[in-house]
Amino acid sequence: MGDGTEHERVVRSLDELKSLLGQEIALGQWVELTQDLVDRFVAATSAWPVDPASVSQPAADSVVPGFLLLSAGAVLGRGRRGITIDLGGKLTVNYGMNRVRFPAPVYVGQRVRTRSKLVNVEEIDHRAIQITRLQTIEIEGEREPACVAETLGRVYF
């Protein structure tokens, strides 16, 4: 692909997955972060009543909330290329995160995408596999990423 990730591939065994440690396993498509997306995120997550008129009046340099980026994994993963992990589990869950940083701001109208690197694969009592990924959200045309997060997923058997 020329961008560090392999073309679509399905990994179905633990040994095959472990052979990918340290490698980039997915690259998402560029997604524009719109004011509408920010408005809906603020309305959905605000602990205080939000006046819709006050949110839909963006400042010239509206910054996208970091936690919107962090929670947008599904959106940023749409159309991604790379490895699909299918270990035949009964349940796959987002188990949490180890570390999250927001090195650079993202402004409304910019485009971002995510890169995923396989960091660790760990067996949990023969009943689950824990997969650690380093997720980097890149900003189109910028050197610094918007977000770098170590995410944990579990596959239960």
C-alpha positions as CSV (number, residue, x, y, z in Angstrom):
1,M,0.0,0.0,0.0
2,G,3.0,2.3,0.4
3,D,1.6,3.7,3.7
4,G,2.8,1.1,6.1
5,T,-0.3,-1.1,6.3
6,E,-1.1,-4.3,4.5
7,H,-4.1,-4.7,2.2
8,E,-7.1,-6.3,3.8
9,R,-6.3,-9.5,5.6
10,V,-8.2,-11.5,8.2
11,V,-6.2,-12.8,11.2
12,R,-7.9,-15.9,12.7
13,S,-5.2,-17.3,15.1
14,L,-3.4,-16.1,18.1
15,D,0.0,-17.1,16.6
16,E,-0.8,-15.1,13.5
17,L,-1.8,-12.1,15.5
18,K,1.3,-12.3,17.6
19,S,3.4,-12.3,14.5
20,L,2.1,-8.8,13.8
21,L,3.4,-7.3,17.1
22,G,5.0,-3.9,16.5
23,Q,3.5,-3.4,13.1
24,E,0.9,-1.0,11.8
25,I,-2.3,-3.0,11.3
26,A,-4.8,-0.4,10.1
27,L,-5.1,3.0,8.5
28,G,-8.4,4.9,8.4
29,Q,-9.8,7.2,5.7
30,W,-9.7,11.0,6.1
31,V,-12.8,12.4,7.9
32,E,-13.7,16.0,8.1
33,L,-14.7,17.3,11.6
34,T,-17.7,19.5,11.1
35,Q,-19.3,22.1,13.3
36,D,-22.5,19.9,13.3
37,L,-20.5,17.0,14.7
38,V,-19.1,19.2,17.5
39,D,-22.5,20.6,18.2
40,R,-24.1,17.2,18.5
41,F,-21.2,16.0,20.7
42,V,-21.5,19.0,23.1
43,A,-25.3,18.6,23.3
44,A,-25.0,14.8,24.0
45,T,-22.2,15.1,26.7
46,S,-23.0,18.4,28.4
47,A,-23.9,18.1,32.1
48,W,-25.6,21.5,31.9
49,P,-28.4,22.6,29.7
50,V,-27.1,23.7,26.3
51,D,-28.7,26.5,24.3
52,P,-28.5,25.2,20.7
53,A,-28.1,28.8,19.5
54,S,-24.9,29.2,21.5
55,V,-23.3,26.0,20.1
56,S,-24.1,26.7,16.5
57,Q,-22.3,30.0,16.5
58,P,-18.7,28.8,15.9
59,A,-15.8,31.0,16.7
60,A,-13.4,31.6,13.8
61,D,-11.0,29.0,15.3
62,S,-13.4,26.5,16.9
63,V,-11.4,23.7,18.5
64,V,-12.7,20.2,18.3
65,P,-13.0,18.7,21.9
66,G,-10.3,16.1,22.6
67,F,-12.9,13.7,24.0
68,L,-14.8,13.9,20.8
69,L,-11.7,12.6,19.0
70,L,-11.2,9.9,21.6
71,S,-14.8,8.7,21.3
72,A,-14.9,8.9,17.5
73,G,-13.0,5.6,17.0
74,A,-15.9,4.0,15.1
75,V,-16.3,7.0,12.8
76,L,-12.6,7.2,12.2
77,G,-12.4,3.5,11.6
78,R,-14.9,3.5,8.8
79,G,-13.4,2.6,5.5
80,R,-10.1,1.6,7.1
81,R,-7.6,-0.6,5.4
82,G,-5.5,-3.2,7.0
83,I,-5.9,-6.2,9.3
84,T,-9.3,-7.6,10.6
85,I,-8.9,-9.6,13.7
86,D,-11.4,-12.5,13.9
87,L,-10.3,-15.0,16.6
88,G,-13.7,-16.6,16.8
89,G,-14.6,-15.1,20.2
90,K,-18.1,-14.8,21.6
91,L,-17.7,-11.2,22.7
92,T,-15.4,-8.4,21.8
93,V,-15.3,-5.3,24.1
94,N,-13.5,-2.0,24.5
95,Y,-11.7,-2.7,27.8
96,G,-10.2,0.7,28.3
97,M,-7.1,2.8,27.8
98,N,-3.6,3.0,29.4
99,R,-2.5,6.4,28.2
100,V,-4.0,9.3,26.3
101,R,-2.4,12.5,25.1
102,F,-3.7,15.4,22.9
103,P,-0.4,16.9,21.4
104,A,-2.1,19.3,18.9
105,P,-5.5,21.0,18.6
106,V,-7.9,20.1,15.8
107,Y,-10.0,22.9,14.3
108,V,-13.5,22.6,12.9
109,G,-13.2,21.8,9.2
110,Q,-9.9,20.0,9.4
111,R,-9.6,16.3,8.4
112,V,-8.2,13.6,10.6
113,R,-7.6,9.9,10.3
114,T,-6.4,7.1,12.6
115,R,-3.4,4.8,12.4
116,S,-3.3,1.6,14.5
117,K,-0.2,-0.2,15.6
118,L,-0.3,-3.6,17.4
119,V,1.6,-3.2,20.7
120,N,0.7,-6.3,22.8
121,V,-1.3,-9.5,22.8
122,E,-1.9,-11.2,26.1
123,E,-3.8,-14.3,27.1
124,I,-6.1,-13.8,30.1
125,D,-6.7,-17.2,31.9
126,H,-7.4,-19.0,28.6
127,R,-10.8,-17.3,28.6
128,A,-9.9,-14.1,26.8
129,I,-7.2,-12.3,24.7
130,Q,-6.3,-8.7,25.5
131,I,-5.1,-6.7,22.5
132,T,-3.2,-3.4,23.0
133,R,-3.1,-0.9,20.1
134,L,-1.4,2.4,19.8
135,Q,-3.9,4.6,18.1
136,T,-2.6,7.8,16.5
137,I,-5.1,10.4,15.2
138,E,-3.3,12.4,12.5
139,I,-4.4,15.9,11.2
140,E,-4.1,16.3,7.5
141,G,-1.2,18.5,6.6
142,E,0.2,18.7,10.2
143,R,3.3,17.1,11.7
144,E,1.9,16.8,15.3
145,P,-0.9,14.3,15.9
146,A,-4.2,15.3,17.4
147,C,-4.4,12.3,19.8
148,V,-2.2,9.4,20.7
149,A,-3.9,6.7,22.8
150,E,-3.0,3.2,23.9
151,T,-6.3,1.3,23.7
152,L,-7.2,-2.1,25.2
153,G,-9.7,-4.5,23.6
154,R,-10.6,-7.9,24.8
155,V,-11.9,-10.9,23.0
156,Y,-13.8,-13.4,25.2
157,F,-14.2,-17.1,24.3
